[in-house]
């Protein structure tokens, strides 16, 4: 069972309790289209387990973080971002984080 936060919107999306346009899901993560896209392709890749931010990550989380990045790369290819794309992780209020559930933004223009 994954640790979730009952008040977290991204935990609710991962659980299927709040609808989202999913791009990918597996037992470790969920990816979906950002509801307020900042680029023609703007996906969010999140772990199913609630991790508030990168500040909470420990060495034991390395396999999960690697998986999230591998999924981000796969989705970028699948969405035509073959010329390149931007990945972004905002951490903490000062880092621009708005939803306190770790997430990787994948942004780009399809070719």
Buried (B, 14 or more C-beta within 10 A) or exposed (E): EEEBBEEBBBBBBBBEEEEBEBBBBEEBBBBBBBEEEEBEBBBBBBBBBBBBBBEEBEEEBEEBBEBBBEBBBBBBEEBBBEEEBEBEBBBEEEEEBEBBBBBBBBBBEEE
